Amino acid sequence: MTELSPRLMRQMDFIIEADKLKNVFRRSFISDQSRRENDAEHSWHLCLMTIILAEYANEPDLNVLKILKMVIIHDIVEIDAGDTYIYDEAAKQSQAQREQKAADRLFSILPEDQAHEYRQIWDEFEAAQSKEAAFAKSIDRLHPMLLNYLAKGKTWKEHGVAESDIRRINGSIQHGSEDLWGYAEHLIKKSVNEGLL
Amino acid sequence: MTELSPRLMRQMDFIIEADKLKNVFRRSFISDQSRRENDAEHSWHLCLMTIILAEYANEPDLNVLKILKMVIIHDIVEIDAGDTYIYDEAAKQSQAQREQKAADRLFSILPEDQAHEYRQIWDEFEAAQSKEAAFAKSIDRLHPMLLNYLAKGKTWKEHGVAESDIRRINGSIQHGSEDLWGYAEHLIKKSVNEGLL
């Protein structure tokens, strides 16, 4: 056996550390309502949505590979910082600081060039300014709305979420994709009609 | 609200159907041994490995976006066909037929152009001939080996898997990446030394 390079060992250490994302549970239930969803599954579902729905981005010529890198690593910081519920205003106050600290620790497990690359990609996602980040954010907002609709509004009811909250928080979907906002409106309408909201 | 296009509805139907992958459980345990891993989490972990480890592919100039599309959808057929354990020779006999049938049903939920694109990508992965498929297969083999090592060989012990089985089944890692095969050999050696195999 040849000697393993320190570079490969650091990369594998990051991949091993990332396994913990499977134990970070979100508020959303999976569609059959049997249990809550974890961040690893959520991130996979965003990857699938990205490749299938990229054509609906408001801006043309998106770098789909970059969006995928974003959604693959976007929740990694929650290994240390935990999941912050989007409708929990108190937890959201400390969220940025907790997540910055987590990003410092986690990305630095990688070799320097990749630590830099993925920290930049995560920062870009958080800033939500580039066209790729805007689209990734749209998908990240639409996904829990879809699951909550499919799970009969279970999480919305648990937390007393109203239609106005949903419109306020998720209006940013429109920033990445008018078409996906159209679908979100369709979900909101159906949720109201079915008494889920 | 504008009328939603039939195209978008089919795409969302596929994304909704894909949620079922979160209930397809594999033999491998997650690294803390608390429970078995499901296909959605596994697929996410392969995405992460792909972007971090693509530099180790034997062949140069890989299309990383294509590899990601492969690993995102590679296990989707298991929604209908179930997970087939790599060391279960009896189940492997009927696997191809069950999975072809599943692919026929699942990809046809998508609009025709995407149904065609993703069926082709899945077929290419299964054939394991292109350089992208060879690398995706390497990652798909290395991942459970890594988890089983981290979970103290729990699955190997349950199924009486020996070092020779592991070498026979996972030698194909070498086909996609000599370097990752080097890491796999390192895992096998450690597993033997620690009495996990």
Boltz contact constraints between the chains, C-beta under 6 A:
constraints:
  - contact:
      token1: [A, 1]
      token2: [B, 185]
      max_distance: 6.0
  - contact:
      token1: [A, 2]
      token2: [B, 182]
      max_distance: 6.0
  - contact:
      token1: [A, 4]
      token2: [B, 186]
      max_distance: 6.0
  - contact:
      token1: [A, 11]
      token2: [B, 52]
      max_distance: 6.0
  - contact:
      token1: [A, 15]
      token2: [B, 49]
      max_distance: 6.0
  - contact:
      token1: [A, 18]
      token2: [B, 48]
      max_distance: 6.0
  - contact:
      token1: [A, 19]
      token2: [B, 30]
      max_distance: 6.0
  - contact:
      token1: [A, 19]
      token2: [B, 31]
      max_distance: 6.0
  - contact:
      token1: [A, 22]
      token2: [B, 30]
      max_distance: 6.0
  - contact:
      token1: [A, 22]
      token2: [B, 41]
      max_distance: 6.0
  - contact:
      token1: [A, 30]
      token2: [B, 22]
      max_distance: 6.0
  - contact:
      token1: [A, 31]
      token2: [B, 19]
      max_distance: 6.0
  - contact:
      token1: [A, 40]
      token2: [B, 41]
      max_distance: 6.0
  - contact:
      token1: [A, 40]
      token2: [B, 44]
      max_distance: 6.0
  - contact:
      token1: [A, 41]
      token2: [B, 22]
      max_distance: 6.0
  - contact:
      token1: [A, 41]
      token2: [B, 40]
      max_distance: 6.0
  - contact:
      token1: [A, 41]
      token2: [B, 41]
      max_distance: 6.0
  - contact:
      token1: [A, 43]
      token2: [B, 44]
      max_distance: 6.0
  - contact:
      token1: [A, 44]
      token2: [B, 40]
      max_distance: 6.0
  - contact:
      token1: [A, 44]
      token2: [B, 43]
      max_distance: 6.0
  - contact:
      token1: [A, 44]
      token2: [B, 44]
      max_distance: 6.0
  - contact:
      token1: [A, 47]
      token2: [B, 47]
      max_distance: 6.0
  - contact:
      token1: [A, 47]
      token2: [B, 72]
      max_distance: 6.0
  - contact:
      token1: [A, 48]
      token2: [B, 18]
      max_distance: 6.0
  - contact:
      token1: [A, 48]
      token2: [B, 72]
      max_distance: 6.0
  - contact:
      token1: [A, 49]
      token2: [B, 15]
      max_distance: 6.0
  - contact:
      token1: [A, 51]
      token2: [B, 69]
      max_distance: 6.0
  - contact:
      token1: [A, 52]
      token2: [B, 11]
      max_distance: 6.0
  - contact:
      token1: [A, 65]
      token2: [B, 65]
      max_distance: 6.0
  - contact:
      token1: [A, 68]
      token2: [B, 68]
      max_distance: 6.0
  - contact:
      token1: [A, 69]
      token2: [B, 51]
      max_distance: 6.0
  - contact:
      token1: [A, 72]
      token2: [B, 47]
      max_distance: 6.0
  - contact:
      token1: [A, 72]
      token2: [B, 48]
      max_distance: 6.0
  - contact:
      token1: [A, 182]
      token2: [B, 2]
      max_distance: 6.0
  - contact:
      token1: [A, 185]
      token2: [B, 1]
      max_distance: 6.0
  - contact:
      token1: [A, 186]
      token2: [B, 4]
      max_distance: 6.0
